[in-house]
Amino acid sequence: MIRRLAGGERNLTSLAGPLRMTFPAASKHVRVLERAGLVTRRISGREHLCRLRAAPLGEAARWTEQFRAHWEERFRAMDGVLEEMKAAEEDTQGERRRAGGRRG
C-alpha cells in the first residue's frame, strides 16, 4: 500500500484491488498506517482517499542509518575471520595431500 501511495492519493478500492484484499481489510490496514502517522485519509462522498505522509519514513531511515556503519564494520570483520578460517583449512588440506604423497 505504501508503495502505491507513493505515486499519489488513492482510494481504498484502488489500494485493495492489486493486493486482493477486501474493502474492510484494506480499511483496517489503512487505520493501522494512520495510527503510525504514515497515512492520512479524507472522505469525499462515499470515497475514502488516502495520502502518504513520507516524513516519518525519512525519520525511520535516518534512525536506522546510524546502525548501518556499525553492522557493515562487523560484517567486514566477520568476512576477515571467515577468510582466515578458509585459508587455514586449505593449508591443512594441502599438508595432508603432501604428507599422503610421501608415504607411497
C-alpha positions in Angstrom: 0.0 0.0 0.0 2.8 2.4 0.9 4.4 1.9 -2.5 1.1 2.6 -4.3 0.5 5.7 -2.2 4.0 7.0 -3.1 2.5 7.6 -6.5 -0.1 9.9 -5.1 -3.5 9.9 -3.4 -5.6 6.8 -3.9 -9.0 5.5 -2.9 -9.3 2.3 -0.8 -10.6 0.3 -3.7 -7.6 1.0 -5.8 -5.3 0.2 -2.8 -7.1 -3.1 -2.0 -7.5 -4.4 -5.6 -4.0 -5.3 -6.6 -3.4 -6.9 -3.1 -6.6 -9.0 -3.4 -7.9 -7.5 -0.1 -11.5 -6.9 0.8 -12.5 -3.3 1.4 -12.8 -3.9 5.2 -9.4 -5.5 5.3 -7.9 -2.6 3.3 -9.7 -0.1 5.6 -8.3 -1.8 8.7 -4.8 -1.8 7.2 -5.1 2.0 6.4 -6.2 2.6 10.0 -3.0 1.0 11.2 -1.0 3.2 8.9 -2.9 6.2 10.0 -2.2 5.4 13.7 1.5 5.1 12.7 1.3 8.5 11.2 2.2 7.2 7.7 -1.1 7.9 6.0 -3.9 10.5 6.1 -7.4 9.7 5.0 -10.1 12.0 3.8 -13.6 11.2 2.9 -15.1 12.7 -0.2 -18.7 11.5 -0.5 -18.5 7.7 -0.3 -14.8 7.6 -1.3 -12.0 7.2 1.2 -9.0 8.9 -0.2 -5.6 8.1 1.3 -2.3 10.0 1.0 1.1 9.0 2.1 3.0 11.0 4.8 6.6 10.3 3.9 8.3 12.3 6.6 8.0 9.6 9.3 9.6 7.1 6.8 12.5 9.5 6.4 12.9 9.7 10.2 13.0 5.9 10.4 15.5 5.8 7.6 17.8 8.3 9.4 17.5 6.4 12.6 18.4 3.0 11.1 21.2 4.6 9.1 23.2 5.2 12.3 23.4 1.5 12.8 24.4 0.7 9.2 28.0 1.7 9.6 28.3 -0.4 12.8 26.9 -3.5 11.1 29.0 -3.0 8.0 32.1 -2.9 10.2 31.0 -6.1 12.0 30.3 -7.9 8.7 33.8 -6.9 7.3 35.4 -8.3 10.4 33.4 -11.5 10.1 34.5 -11.7 6.4 38.1 -11.4 7.6 37.7 -14.2 10.1 36.0 -16.5 7.6 38.7 -15.8 5.0 41.4 -16.7 7.6 39.5 -19.9 8.5 39.2 -20.8 4.8 42.9 -20.2 4.2 43.8 -22.3 7.3 41.6 -25.1 6.1 43.2 -25.0 2.6 46.6 -25.1 4.2 45.7 -28.1 6.3 44.3 -30.0 3.3 47.4 -29.2 1.3 49.6 -30.5 4.0 47.6 -33.7 4.2 47.9 -34.2 0.5 51.6 -33.6 0.5 52.1 -36.0 3.5 50.0 -38.7 1.8 52.0 -38.5 -1.4 55.3 -39.0 0.5 54.2 -42.3 2.1 53.8 -44.2 -1.2 
